[in-house]
Amino acid sequence: MAMKLFNLIVWISLILTIPISSFSQEDRIAQVAIDTFRANVRLPKGAEIKFIEKKESQIQDFYSIKLLIELPEKEIPAIVYVDKNGEKVILGNLIIRGENITAKEAGPSRLKKIEMGSLELDKSPFLGNKGAKVTIVEFSNFQCPYCMESWLRISELMKKYPEELKYVFKHFPFQPQGKTFELSEIAAAAQELGHGAFWIVHDFFFTKEGQDTTRLEKGVIKVRIEQLLKEKGYDLANFQAALETGSAKKRVLEDMALANRYRMTSTPTKIINGDMIVGLSQNNVIERYLGK
């Protein structure tokens, strides 16, 4: 590859020769960049790659192809260099006089914004101030130890900032059957008695005793939940009806459909004022939204 190399450093992690395809020249260059990136870069599940632009590169006889890697929670720009014949590809950083040209052309990553109104918040149980400065929507399930840890951290913050936080729970048991789904269905049935009943079940499941109980058969779990609700003075007729008629199942499926719409793949996944954050997060992450 001939290049004018005065004061030029190119770090090349990969140079490949690509067979010429039947695409038009314009489309083929972009497709070569996408295919090579996908084949040689390990991408998280659910990632999508989009072509953004093609322009002349500072590498002689190469184009600079800008791609956007779309993950569930963020968008990451990337640059791939493809020669004008579409036969050679460079994956790596181009550095000139100490400046990372590749990083400059790509630009920064950014969190993906989600319209909070699209999350159907009124259908879900919540805690805190309805008009709070910060709303946390958490997609969770009751057999996920990280979800339990996430709830314990958030509950501390709810006590610390009761007027500034609103917490909304969404079910995400991954599959529409199995034990994890059954637990969500039982909790959703309790919601038919009111939000207070839901939080009794939620808080119980996220205790050591509750976690031990979740490993038992569905019938045994259901009996234990009924005992808890009776002790708090709830009439169980609507709870039973929600399980028998399928209305509880419908609630869970609606939450799962939302999670799938935004390509969520793990729990806990939080949406904080429109920003998606996957996995456990430290309390100071949420406090930053409060300006603390």
Backbone as CSV, one residue per row, in Angstrom:
resi,resn,N_x,N_y,N_z,CA_x,CA_y,CA_z,C_x,C_y,C_z
1,MET,0.858,-1.190,0.000,0.000,0.000,0.000,0.891,1.236,0.000
2,ALA,0.757,2.035,-1.072,1.602,3.219,-1.190,0.973,4.370,-0.436
3,MET,1.756,5.016,0.413,1.265,6.179,1.154,2.398,7.153,1.346
4,LYS,2.062,8.432,1.403,3.032,9.450,1.800,3.074,9.454,3.315
5,LEU,4.229,9.079,3.839,4.294,8.808,5.267,5.066,9.848,6.060
6,PHE,5.236,11.050,5.532,5.967,12.056,6.303,5.178,12.395,7.556
7,ASN,5.808,12.145,8.714,5.193,12.419,10.019,3.842,11.744,10.207
8,LEU,3.657,10.590,9.576,2.364,9.902,9.626,2.557,8.529,10.254
9,ILE,1.721,8.238,11.229,1.763,6.907,11.835,0.396,6.271,11.655
10,VAL,0.371,5.080,11.145,-0.887,4.361,11.037,-0.756,3.075,11.843
11,TRP,-1.596,2.962,12.867,-1.638,1.690,13.582,-2.726,0.858,12.947
12,ILE,-2.367,-0.302,12.419,-3.304,-1.137,11.688,-3.523,-2.427,12.463
13,SER,-4.752,-2.628,12.899,-5.041,-3.874,13.595,-5.438,-4.953,12.608
14,LEU,-5.862,-4.562,11.415,-6.322,-5.559,10.465,-6.309,-4.988,9.063
15,ILE,-5.673,-5.675,8.119,-5.804,-5.347,6.699,-6.279,-6.609,6.007
16,LEU,-7.416,-6.518,5.338,-7.991,-7.687,4.685,-8.216,-7.418,3.210
17,THR,-8.084,-8.464,2.412,-8.467,-8.371,1.014,-9.859,-8.952,0.883
18,ILE,-10.772,-8.144,0.332,-12.179,-8.529,0.238,-12.511,-8.848,-1.209
19,PRO,-13.146,-9.989,-1.487,-13.541,-10.288,-2.858,-14.585,-9.298,-3.357
20,ILE,-14.480,-8.906,-4.607,-15.413,-7.936,-5.192,-16.779,-8.578,-5.349
21,SER,-17.818,-7.865,-4.944,-19.186,-8.381,-5.006,-19.943,-7.715,-6.138
22,SER,-21.223,-8.033,-6.198,-22.057,-7.497,-7.278,-22.741,-6.198,-6.892
23,PHE,-22.447,-5.625,-5.689,-23.027,-4.341,-5.297,-22.544,-3.252,-6.239
24,SER,-23.324,-2.167,-6.327,-22.823,-0.984,-7.022,-21.624,-0.469,-6.248
25,GLN,-20.733,0.302,-6.921,-19.506,0.766,-6.277,-19.818,1.522,-4.986
26,GLU,-20.825,2.412,-5.020,-21.162,3.231,-3.850,-21.632,2.350,-2.699
27,ASP,-22.569,1.428,-3.000,-23.105,0.571,-1.954,-22.077,-0.453,-1.495
28,ARG,-21.258,-0.941,-2.417,-20.329,-2.012,-2.103,-19.279,-1.577,-1.090
29,ILE,-18.784,-0.338,-1.209,-17.764,0.151,-0.277,-18.314,0.153,1.150
30,ALA,-19.527,0.669,1.308,-20.148,0.696,2.637,-20.415,-0.715,3.148
31,GLN,-20.876,-1.581,2.258,-21.180,-2.958,2.673,-19.922,-3.720,3.070
32,VAL,-18.832,-3.478,2.354,-17.556,-4.095,2.712,-17.145,-3.672,4.123
33,ALA,-17.294,-2.368,4.424,-16.947,-1.863,5.758,-17.798,-2.540,6.828
34,ILE,-19.101,-2.631,6.586,-20.008,-3.240,7.559,-19.696,-4.716,7.757
35,ASP,-19.542,-5.444,6.639,-19.303,-6.893,6.732,-17.982,-7.198,7.437
36,THR,-16.946,-6.409,7.131,-15.642,-6.648,7.743,-15.680,-6.338,9.243
37,PHE,-16.329,-5.240,9.586,-16.448,-4.876,10.998,-17.195,-5.963,11.759
38,ARG,-18.305,-6.419,11.195,-19.127,-7.431,11.878,-18.356,-8.741,12.042
39,ALA,-17.563,-9.094,11.039,-16.850,-10.372,11.062,-15.648,-10.366,12.010
40,ASN,-15.099,-9.187,12.289,-13.833,-9.136,13.019,-13.883,-8.414,14.363
41,VAL,-15.029,-7.832,14.688,-15.178,-7.147,15.971,-16.267,-7.865,16.763
42,ARG,-15.950,-8.218,17.991,-16.929,-8.919,18.829,-17.977,-7.932,19.301
43,LEU,-19.201,-8.152,18.891,-20.291,-7.233,19.211,-21.232,-7.866,20.231
44,PRO,-21.802,-7.064,21.139,-22.782,-7.595,22.081,-24.034,-8.084,21.350
45,LYS,-24.743,-8.968,21.984,-25.995,-9.463,21.432,-26.964,-8.306,21.207
46,GLY,-27.611,-8.312,20.053,-28.592,-7.277,19.748,-28.017,-6.038,19.101
47,ALA,-26.700,-5.993,18.894,-26.084,-4.812,18.274,-26.425,-4.741,16.794
48,GLU,-26.649,-3.543,16.307,-26.897,-3.303,14.887,-25.867,-2.310,14.361
49,ILE,-25.519,-2.454,13.078,-24.541,-1.566,12.459,-25.211,-0.800,11.327
50,LYS,-25.051,0.528,11.335,-25.620,1.374,10.284,-24.523,2.202,9.605
51,PHE,-24.650,2.358,8.296,-23.742,3.215,7.539,-24.172,4.674,7.704
52,ILE,-23.202,5.546,8.000,-23.490,6.967,8.187,-22.989,7.800,7.005
53,GLU,-21.690,7.695,6.666,-21.164,8.487,5.559,-19.861,7.895,5.026
54,LYS,-19.537,8.285,3.790,-18.276,7.903,3.152,-17.589,9.172,2.689
55,LYS,-16.285,9.292,2.983,-15.544,10.455,2.505,-14.091,10.073,2.241
56,GLU,-13.379,10.954,1.579,-11.966,10.723,1.293,-11.180,10.612,2.606
57,SER,-10.293,9.635,2.665,-9.462,9.453,3.850,-8.117,10.143,3.661
58,GLN,-7.449,10.403,4.778,-6.087,10.918,4.709,-5.089,9.810,4.375
59,ILE,-5.540,8.571,4.314,-4.738,7.472,3.789,-4.943,7.442,2.280
60,GLN,-3.886,7.520,1.533,-3.977,7.632,0.075,-4.741,6.451,-0.513
61,ASP,-5.702,6.781,-1.406,-6.504,5.802,-2.148,-7.458,5.005,-1.244
62,PHE,-7.751,5.527,-0.059,-8.716,4.879,0.832,-9.850,5.851,1.159
63,TYR,-11.048,5.280,1.370,-12.174,6.039,1.894,-12.242,5.862,3.418
64,SER,-12.779,6.869,4.082,-13.110,6.782,5.505,-14.612,6.529,5.605
65,ILE,-14.990,5.382,6.128,-16.400,4.992,6.229,-16.833,5.105,7.685
66,LYS,-17.807,5.945,7.945,-18.313,6.097,9.310,-19.527,5.194,9.508
67,LEU,-19.462,4.385,10.563,-20.543,3.485,10.933,-21.076,3.868,12.310
68,LEU,-22.290,3.452,12.596,-22.875,3.660,13.925,-23.261,2.301,14.479
69,ILE,-22.669,1.951,15.612,-22.983,0.689,16.277,-24.082,0.968,17.288
70,GLU,-25.257,0.432,17.033,-26.410,0.688,17.902,-26.576,-0.454,18.898
71,LEU,-26.344,-0.140,20.169,-26.591,-1.066,21.267,-27.903,-0.669,21.938
72,PRO,-28.471,-1.559,22.749,-29.734,-1.198,23.391,-29.675,0.111,24.156
73,GLU,-28.520,0.381,24.831,-28.457,1.544,25.698,-27.674,2.713,25.140
74,LYS,-26.889,2.507,24.083,-26.090,3.609,23.554,-25.733,3.411,22.095
75,GLU,-25.198,4.455,21.484,-24.763,4.435,20.096,-23.273,4.756,20.051
76,ILE,-22.497,3.901,19.380,-21.050,4.058,19.330,-20.622,4.248,17.879
77,PRO,-20.047,5.404,17.534,-19.565,5.604,16.167,-18.239,4.880,15.950
78,ALA,-17.979,4.473,14.724,-16.733,3.786,14.391,-16.319,4.168,12.974
79,ILE,-15.013,4.152,12.734,-14.464,4.442,11.419,-13.768,3.198,10.869
80,VAL,-14.068,2.879,9.601,-13.403,1.789,8.886,-12.827,2.367,7.599
81,TYR,-11.592,2.015,7.287,-10.955,2.510,6.070,-11.008,1.424,4.994
82,VAL,-11.570,1.787,3.835,-11.709,0.841,2.715,-11.078,1.468,1.476
83,ASP,-10.255,0.687,0.758,-9.635,1.246,-0.449,-10.679,1.434,-1.544
84,LYS,-10.342,2.231,-2.534,-11.331,2.665,-3.529,-11.786,1.535,-4.445
85,ASN,-11.075,0.431,-4.432,-11.529,-0.740,-5.181,-12.395,-1.665,-4.325
86,GLY,-12.496,-1.342,-3.047,-13.291,-2.176,-2.151,-12.655,-3.518,-1.862
87,GLU,-11.325,-3.597,-1.993,-10.627,-4.864,-1.818,-9.841,-4.944,-0.508
88,LYS,-9.429,-3.813,0.036,-8.623,-3.802,1.256,-9.320,-2.975,2.333
89,VAL,-9.211,-3.458,3.556,-9.890,-2.815,4.686,-8.895,-2.666,5.835
90,ILE,-8.944,-1.511,6.467,-8.129,-1.274,7.654,-9.051,-1.002,8.838
91,LEU,-8.876,-1.800,9.884,-9.550,-1.548,11.152,-8.477,-1.110,12.137
92,GLY,-8.581,0.059,12.677,-7.574,0.540,13.607,-7.598,2.055,13.697
93,ASN,-6.580,2.634,14.298,-6.516,4.079,14.507,-5.477,4.709,13.597
94,LEU,-5.858,5.802,12.960,-4.942,6.606,12.158,-4.489,7.787,13.019
95,ILE,-3.187,7.894,13.239,-2.648,8.951,14.097,-1.682,9.807,13.289
96,ILE,-1.933,11.101,13.263,-1.071,12.037,12.545,-0.580,13.095,13.526
97,ARG,0.755,13.225,13.622,1.375,14.198,14.525,0.799,14.104,15.942
98,GLY,0.596,12.888,16.394,0.109,12.656,17.750,-1.391,12.785,17.919
99,GLU,-2.106,13.156,16.872,-3.566,13.314,16.972,-4.252,12.077,16.414
100,ASN,-5.204,11.544,17.188,-5.962,10.370,16.762,-7.063,10.817,15.802
101,ILE,-6.768,10.722,14.501,-7.711,11.173,13.469,-8.963,10.302,13.462
102,THR,-8.780,9.003,13.690,-9.922,8.085,13.680,-10.935,8.448,14.763
103,ALA,-10.438,8.677,15.981,-11.335,9.035,17.093,-12.017,10.371,16.830
104,LYS,-11.272,11.310,16.233,-11.837,12.632,15.936,-12.944,12.521,14.900
105,GLU,-12.728,11.724,13.862,-13.747,11.558,12.813,-14.976,10.818,13.345
106,ALA,-14.747,9.850,14.216,-15.867,9.059,14.735,-16.747,9.894,15.668
107,GLY,-16.122,10.654,16.577,-16.891,11.408,17.554,-17.224,10.549,18.759
108,PRO,-17.834,11.141,19.783,-18.097,10.420,21.038,-19.301,9.495,20.963
109,SER,-19.288,8.503,21.849,-20.481,7.671,22.036,-21.544,8.489,22.754
110,ARG,-22.781,8.037,22.682,-23.850,8.754,23.392,-24.914,7.769,23.853
111,LEU,-25.482,8.065,25.005,-26.576,7.252,25.507,-27.789,7.417,24.607
112,LYS,-28.505,6.328,24.442,-29.706,6.377,23.615,-30.869,6.923,24.445
113,LYS,-31.526,7.928,23.947,-32.647,8.542,24.655,-33.959,7.810,24.349
114,ILE,-34.719,7.571,25.396,-36.024,6.932,25.256,-37.081,7.885,25.778
115,GLU,-38.125,8.047,25.016,-39.234,8.909,25.427,-39.964,8.247,26.592
116,MET,-39.947,8.910,27.739,-40.528,8.314,28.936,-42.022,8.026,28.768
117,GLY,-42.697,8.860,27.983,-44.121,8.647,27.768,-44.436,7.352,27.053
118,SER,-43.446,6.789,26.344,-43.671,5.542,25.608,-43.612,4.314,26.512
119,LEU,-43.275,4.504,27.774,-43.071,3.372,28.680,-44.323,2.994,29.473
120,GLU,-45.436,3.657,29.206,-46.722,3.307,29.813,-46.600,3.220,31.344
121,LEU,-46.090,4.294,31.912,-45.782,4.296,33.337,-47.025,4.143,34.210
122,ASP,-48.153,4.642,33.748,-49.369,4.597,34.564,-49.863,3.174,34.803
123,LYS,-49.404,2.229,33.987,-49.850,0.846,34.140,-49.058,0.090,35.210
124,SER,-47.985,0.677,35.680,-47.057,-0.060,36.537,-47.033,0.484,37.958
125,PRO,-46.722,-0.370,38.917,-46.606,0.082,40.316,-45.399,0.994,40.486
126,PHE,-45.548,2.011,41.320,-44.430,2.929,41.539,-44.344,3.307,43.010
127,LEU,-43.181,3.832,43.378,-42.932,4.385,44.703,-42.362,5.783,44.540
128,GLY,-42.546,6.615,45.557,-41.963,7.944,45.528,-42.932,9.013,45.080
129,ASN,-42.372,10.140,44.730,-43.143,11.317,44.358,-43.512,11.258,42.878
130,LYS,-44.810,11.317,42.575,-45.256,11.208,41.181,-44.677,12.319,40.314
131,GLY,-44.440,13.481,40.884,-43.875,14.590,40.117,-42.395,14.783,40.369
132,ALA,-41.690,13.713,40.670,-40.274,13.798,41.066,-39.388,14.308,39.935
133,LYS,-38.264,14.853,40.328,-37.263,15.355,39.379,-36.662,14.224,38.561
134,VAL,-36.488,13.062,39.192,-35.855,11.918,38.538,-36.790,10.714,38.604
135,THR,-37.058,10.124,37.442,-37.871,8.913,37.366,-36.989,7.752,36.929
136,ILE,-37.025,6.692,37.714,-36.272,5.475,37.406,-37.271,4.382,37.035
137,VAL,-37.165,3.881,35.824,-37.988,2.751,35.392,-37.055,1.546,35.308
138,GLU,-37.329,0.532,36.122,-36.426,-0.618,36.145,-37.131,-1.872,35.631
139,PHE,-36.514,-2.490,34.615,-36.976,-3.776,34.102,-36.210,-4.852,34.866
140,SER,-36.962,-5.703,35.572,-36.362,-6.572,36.573,-37.073,-7.918,36.585
141,ASN,-36.456,-8.901,37.266,-37.178,-10.151,37.517,-36.748,-10.709,38.868
142,PHE,-37.581,-11.586,39.404,-37.421,-11.989,40.798,-36.465,-13.156,41.010
143,GLN,-35.878,-13.668,39.950,-34.861,-14.710,40.100,-33.489,-14.209,39.663
144,CYS,-33.320,-12.912,39.650,-32.059,-12.295,39.239,-31.392,-11.692,40.475
145,PRO,-30.269,-12.246,40.930,-29.611,-11.703,42.131,-29.144,-10.265,41.948
146,TYR,-28.792,-9.894,40.712,-28.373,-8.509,40.452,-29.562,-7.558,40.575
147,CYS,-30.764,-8.064,40.229,-31.975,-7.251,40.389,-32.258,-7.001,41.859
148,MET,-32.051,-8.027,42.665,-32.246,-7.869,44.109,-31.263,-6.842,44.664
149,GLU,-30.011,-6.933,44.255,-29.003,-5.975,44.716,-29.336,-4.569,44.236
150,SER,-29.812,-4.473,42.993,-30.189,-3.164,42.455,-31.313,-2.555,43.276
151,TRP,-32.305,-3.372,43.634,-33.424,-2.866,44.430,-32.953,-2.404,45.812
152,LEU,-32.051,-3.159,46.431,-31.556,-2.770,47.752,-30.852,-1.414,47.699
153,ARG,-30.113,-1.178,46.620,-29.426,0.110,46.469,-30.434,1.237,46.233
154,ILE,-31.401,0.970,45.374,-32.379,2.005,45.047,-33.259,2.319,46.255
155,SER,-33.605,1.300,47.029,-34.455,1.545,48.197,-33.750,2.463,49.199
156,GLU,-32.419,2.354,49.286,-31.658,3.283,50.140,-31.807,4.715,49.641
157,LEU,-31.726,4.878,48.318,-31.857,6.215,47.738,-33.270,6.761,47.914
158,MET,-34.272,5.876,47.821,-35.650,6.317,47.986,-35.877,6.870,49.397
159,LYS,-35.229,6.267,50.378,-35.337,6.770,51.749,-34.602,8.099,51.902
160,LYS,-33.497,8.233,51.179,-32.653,9.426,51.289,-33.257,10.616,50.550
161,TYR,-33.922,10.348,49.412,-34.479,11.433,48.587,-35.946,11.137,48.258
162,PRO,-36.824,11.069,49.251,-38.216,10.651,49.022,-39.007,11.582,48.113
163,GLU,-38.666,12.861,48.071,-39.421,13.811,47.247,-38.836,13.984,45.853
164,GLU,-37.616,13.521,45.666,-36.921,13.793,44.407,-36.862,12.594,43.466
165,LEU,-37.292,11.423,43.951,-37.205,10.207,43.145,-38.573,9.542,42.977
166,LYS,-38.766,8.990,41.797,-39.913,8.118,41.532,-39.356,6.827,40.930
167,TYR,-39.776,5.703,41.494,-39.291,4.394,41.031,-40.458,3.598,40.476
168,VAL,-40.312,3.117,39.249,-41.365,2.353,38.571,-40.825,0.957,38.259
169,PHE,-41.609,-0.061,38.591,-41.185,-1.448,38.360,-41.822,-1.992,37.092
170,LYS,-40.994,-2.638,36.249,-41.468,-3.342,35.058,-40.956,-4.777,35.087
171,HIS,-41.824,-5.703,34.717,-41.458,-7.117,34.688,-40.662,-7.447,33.432
172,PHE,-39.572,-8.200,33.601,-38.846,-8.710,32.436,-38.265,-10.092,32.763
173,PRO,-39.125,-11.123,32.718,-38.666,-12.482,33.007,-38.051,-13.201,31.808
174,PHE,-37.822,-12.507,30.713,-37.163,-13.001,29.496,-38.065,-13.883,28.623
175,GLN,-38.625,-14.933,29.200,-39.441,-15.871,28.439,-40.875,-15.887,28.985
176,PRO,-41.875,-16.104,28.088,-43.281,-16.090,28.535,-43.724,-17.407,29.159
177,GLN,-42.808,-18.105,29.800,-43.136,-19.330,30.520,-41.990,-19.618,31.483
178,GLY,-42.189,-20.623,32.327,-41.140,-20.985,33.276,-41.306,-20.304,34.621
179,LYS,-40.429,-20.683,35.564,-40.536,-20.218,36.939,-40.452,-18.699,37.062
180,THR,-39.494,-18.089,36.355,-39.328,-16.636,36.479,-40.589,-15.903,36.033
181,PHE,-41.200,-16.381,34.960,-42.442,-15.773,34.490,-43.553,-15.967,35.517
182,GLU,-43.624,-17.144,36.121,-44.666,-17.423,37.116,-44.564,-16.484,38.308
183,LEU,-43.340,-16.172,38.728,-43.156,-15.242,39.843,-43.676,-13.848,39.483
184,SER,-43.359,-13.401,38.275,-43.859,-12.099,37.827,-45.379,-12.107,37.748
185,GLU,-45.922,-13.219,37.291,-47.382,-13.333,37.167,-48.053,-13.244,38.544
186,ILE,-47.474,-13.880,39.542,-48.016,-13.816,40.903,-47.959,-12.384,41.445
187,ALA,-46.836,-11.705,41.222,-46.704,-10.313,41.679,-47.684,-9.410,40.942
188,ALA,-47.872,-9.660,39.644,-48.819,-8.861,38.867,-50.252,-9.104,39.321
189,ALA,-50.539,-10.314,39.753,-51.878,-10.613,40.275,-52.115,-9.842,41.570
190,ALA,-51.083,-9.720,42.394,-51.209,-8.940,43.634,-51.495,-7.479,43.325
191,GLN,-50.994,-6.991,42.213,-51.232,-5.592,41.829,-52.711,-5.316,41.621
192,GLU,-53.477,-6.354,41.273,-54.922,-6.194,41.101,-55.589,-5.776,42.403
193,LEU,-54.914,-6.007,43.536,-55.446,-5.597,44.836,-55.018,-4.179,45.198
194,GLY,-54.129,-3.614,44.381,-53.612,-2.275,44.643,-52.101,-2.294,44.660
195,HIS,-51.503,-1.115,44.485,-50.043,-1.027,44.451,-49.406,-1.488,45.763
196,GLY,-50.095,-1.243,46.877,-49.561,-1.667,48.166,-49.368,-3.170,48.228
197,ALA,-50.321,-3.925,47.693,-50.220,-5.384,47.687,-49.063,-5.844,46.812
198,PHE,-48.902,-5.173,45.684,-47.768,-5.528,44.816,-46.452,-5.372,45.567
199,TRP,-46.268,-4.252,46.276,-44.987,-4.005,46.941,-44.740,-4.960,48.097
200,ILE,-45.807,-5.482,48.693,-45.633,-6.519,49.713,-44.977,-7.757,49.098
201,VAL,-45.495,-8.157,47.938,-44.951,-9.338,47.246,-43.547,-9.048,46.726
202,HIS,-43.384,-7.896,46.101,-42.081,-7.490,45.563,-41.017,-7.514,46.660
203,ASP,-41.293,-6.868,47.768,-40.303,-6.763,48.841,-40.004,-8.130,49.469
204,PHE,-41.024,-8.981,49.528,-40.802,-10.326,50.054,-39.893,-11.140,49.139
205,PHE,-40.179,-11.136,47.852,-39.350,-11.887,46.905,-37.884,-11.437,46.951
206,PHE,-37.658,-10.158,47.217,-36.293,-9.651,47.270,-35.725,-9.658,48.700
207,THR,-36.035,-10.734,49.431,-35.389,-11.012,50.715,-34.784,-12.413,50.624
208,LYS,-33.953,-12.773,51.591,-33.361,-14.114,51.574,-34.450,-15.180,51.669
209,GLU,-35.421,-14.963,52.566,-36.520,-15.922,52.677,-37.296,-15.998,51.368
210,GLY,-37.527,-14.830,50.776,-38.263,-14.795,49.523,-37.528,-15.505,48.402
211,GLN,-36.215,-15.312,48.334,-35.423,-15.983,47.305,-35.449,-17.501,47.490
212,ASP,-35.427,-17.945,48.738,-35.556,-19.383,48.996,-36.936,-19.879,48.550
213,THR,-37.953,-19.088,48.800,-39.314,-19.469,48.424,-39.472,-19.560,46.912
214,THR,-38.802,-18.673,46.170,-38.942,-18.672,44.701,-38.435,-19.954,44.061
215,ARG,-37.683,-20.758,44.790,-37.160,-22.009,44.234,-38.152,-23.165,44.391
216,LEU,-39.265,-22.916,45.106,-40.257,-23.959,45.349,-41.248,-24.047,44.189
217,GLU,-42.158,-24.993,44.274,-43.173,-25.144,43.236,-44.139,-23.962,43.247
218,LYS,-44.743,-23.712,42.090,-45.624,-22.546,41.943,-46.754,-22.566,42.968
219,GLY,-47.355,-23.752,43.182,-48.464,-23.840,44.132,-48.048,-23.461,45.543
220,VAL,-46.860,-23.874,45.942,-46.353,-23.560,47.282,-46.082,-22.055,47.400
221,ILE,-45.509,-21.477,46.350,-45.230,-20.033,46.340,-46.537,-19.252,46.448
222,LYS,-47.522,-19.678,45.678,-48.818,-18.992,45.663,-49.446,-19.012,47.062
223,VAL,-49.388,-20.149,47.744,-49.945,-20.257,49.097,-49.230,-19.302,50.046
224,ARG,-47.910,-19.224,49.934,-47.141,-18.333,50.821,-47.516,-16.875,50.572
225,ILE,-47.695,-16.494,49.321,-48.070,-15.113,48.988,-49.474,-14.808,49.499
226,GLU,-50.364,-15.770,49.366,-51.727,-15.575,49.887,-51.706,-15.342,51.397
227,GLN,-50.841,-16.066,52.099,-50.724,-15.872,53.541,-50.259,-14.457,53.865
228,LEU,-49.269,-13.987,53.121,-48.761,-12.636,53.341,-49.843,-11.592,53.122
229,LEU,-50.603,-11.755,52.057,-51.635,-10.776,51.722,-52.790,-10.824,52.729
230,LYS,-53.154,-12.016,53.180,-54.209,-12.147,54.188,-53.804,-11.463,55.492
231,GLU,-52.519,-11.641,55.853,-52.019,-11.021,57.092,-52.138,-9.503,57.044
232,LYS,-52.091,-8.938,55.846,-52.209,-7.488,55.676,-53.658,-7.062,55.439
233,GLY,-54.584,-8.013,55.529,-56.001,-7.684,55.455,-56.588,-7.624,54.056
234,TYR,-55.901,-8.170,53.063,-56.415,-8.125,51.687,-57.397,-9.256,51.417
235,ASP,-58.466,-8.924,50.679,-59.400,-9.917,50.158,-58.767,-10.511,48.899
236,LEU,-58.645,-11.811,48.822,-57.893,-12.445,47.753,-58.705,-12.746,46.494
237,ALA,-59.946,-12.334,46.461,-60.794,-12.678,45.306,-60.207,-12.146,43.996
238,ASN,-59.803,-10.897,43.978,-59.253,-10.315,42.744,-57.889,-10.910,42.401
239,PHE,-57.137,-11.296,43.422,-55.846,-11.956,43.199,-56.072,-13.285,42.469
240,GLN,-57.000,-14.067,42.976,-57.309,-15.351,42.344,-57.828,-15.154,40.925
241,ALA,-58.705,-14.165,40.757,-59.289,-13.921,39.435,-58.228,-13.507,38.421
242,ALA,-57.261,-12.702,38.863,-56.215,-12.237,37.947,-55.385,-13.400,37.416
243,LEU,-55.179,-14.414,38.255,-54.436,-15.592,37.802,-55.295,-16.484,36.915
244,GLU,-56.565,-16.625,37.273,-57.449,-17.528,36.529,-57.854,-16.963,35.173
245,THR,-58.075,-15.666,35.094,-58.536,-15.064,33.835,-57.395,-14.681,32.905
246,GLY,-56.167,-14.658,33.415,-55.031,-14.294,32.569,-54.695,-12.819,32.568
247,SER,-55.394,-12.007,33.372,-55.108,-10.566,33.366,-53.719,-10.276,33.936
248,ALA,-53.283,-11.089,34.915,-51.936,-10.912,35.466,-50.886,-11.263,34.406
249,LYS,-51.135,-12.346,33.710,-50.220,-12.751,32.627,-50.121,-11.660,31.576
250,LYS,-51.253,-11.030,31.262,-51.273,-9.970,30.261,-50.403,-8.789,30.696
251,ARG,-50.466,-8.439,31.972,-49.629,-7.336,32.482,-48.146,-7.626,32.252
252,VAL,-47.734,-8.849,32.571,-46.329,-9.215,32.423,-45.920,-9.190,30.955
253,LEU,-46.761,-9.721,30.092,-46.457,-9.756,28.660,-46.340,-8.348,28.075
254,GLU,-47.149,-7.424,28.587,-47.057,-6.036,28.116,-45.711,-5.418,28.486
255,ASP,-45.234,-5.689,29.693,-43.923,-5.184,30.103,-42.819,-5.810,29.261
256,MET,-42.938,-7.103,28.994,-41.943,-7.793,28.181,-41.907,-7.236,26.757
257,ALA,-43.078,-6.896,26.238,-43.133,-6.325,24.890,-42.393,-4.989,24.833
258,LEU,-42.518,-4.189,25.889,-41.772,-2.925,25.956,-40.266,-3.177,25.985
259,ALA,-39.857,-4.134,26.808,-38.430,-4.461,26.899,-37.899,-4.916,25.547
260,ASN,-38.664,-5.730,24.864,-38.230,-6.221,23.557,-38.231,-5.122,22.507
261,ARG,-39.152,-4.178,22.628,-39.189,-3.058,21.674,-37.887,-2.273,21.726
262,TYR,-37.331,-2.135,22.923,-36.084,-1.386,23.078,-34.865,-2.305,23.136
263,ARG,-35.047,-3.544,22.700,-33.962,-4.514,22.529,-33.163,-4.747,23.809
264,MET,-33.869,-4.790,24.921,-33.208,-5.121,26.181,-32.887,-6.610,26.199
265,THR,-31.743,-6.949,26.756,-31.308,-8.344,26.768,-30.904,-8.826,28.157
266,SER,-30.925,-7.959,29.150,-30.486,-8.387,30.480,-31.214,-7.589,31.558
267,THR,-31.155,-8.132,32.765,-31.711,-7.443,33.923,-30.622,-7.312,34.977
268,PRO,-30.670,-6.265,35.784,-31.612,-5.140,35.679,-31.222,-4.183,34.564
269,THR,-32.229,-3.602,33.929,-32.020,-2.511,32.981,-32.871,-1.339,33.450
270,LYS,-32.220,-0.211,33.668,-32.923,0.984,34.155,-33.002,2.031,33.059
271,ILE,-34.099,2.753,33.039,-34.224,3.949,32.205,-34.417,5.106,33.171
272,ILE,-33.429,5.989,33.214,-33.446,7.116,34.146,-33.606,8.401,33.354
273,ASN,-34.762,9.021,33.491,-35.061,10.241,32.734,-34.736,10.092,31.247
274,GLY,-35.011,8.899,30.710,-34.824,8.656,29.282,-33.513,8.008,28.903
275,ASP,-32.555,7.912,29.830,-31.262,7.267,29.554,-31.312,5.811,29.999
276,MET,-30.924,4.898,29.105,-30.906,3.488,29.456,-29.558,3.117,30.068
277,ILE,-29.611,2.448,31.216,-28.409,1.995,31.907,-28.575,0.504,32.190
278,VAL,-27.687,-0.296,31.621,-27.784,-1.747,31.736,-26.916,-2.240,32.890
279,GLY,-27.483,-3.115,33.707,-26.729,-3.724,34.788,-26.792,-2.921,36.073
280,LEU,-26.054,-3.388,37.072,-25.989,-2.701,38.361,-25.348,-1.331,38.198
281,SER,-25.835,-0.363,38.925,-25.236,0.969,38.900,-25.031,1.445,40.326
282,GLN,-23.956,2.162,40.539,-23.678,2.711,41.859,-24.667,3.837,42.169
283,ASN,-24.900,4.064,43.451,-25.853,5.108,43.850,-25.453,6.485,43.344
284,ASN,-24.133,6.726,43.228,-23.724,8.057,42.779,-24.102,8.318,41.323
285,VAL,-24.345,7.259,40.543,-24.821,7.437,39.156,-26.194,8.094,39.181
286,ILE,-27.079,7.583,40.020,-28.414,8.161,40.129,-28.359,9.532,40.788
287,GLU,-27.489,9.687,41.767,-27.369,10.987,42.437,-26.918,12.081,41.487
288,ARG,-26.184,11.720,40.445,-25.777,12.729,39.457,-26.990,13.313,38.749
289,TYR,-28.014,12.476,38.539,-29.243,12.986,37.925,-29.966,13.950,38.868
290,LEU,-29.721,13.782,40.147,-30.313,14.687,41.128,-29.495,15.951,41.313
291,GLY,-28.322,15.987,40.692,-27.442,17.137,40.841,-26.707,17.141,42.150
292,LYS,-26.549,15.938,42.749,-25.887,15.845,44.051,-24.381,15.685,43.862
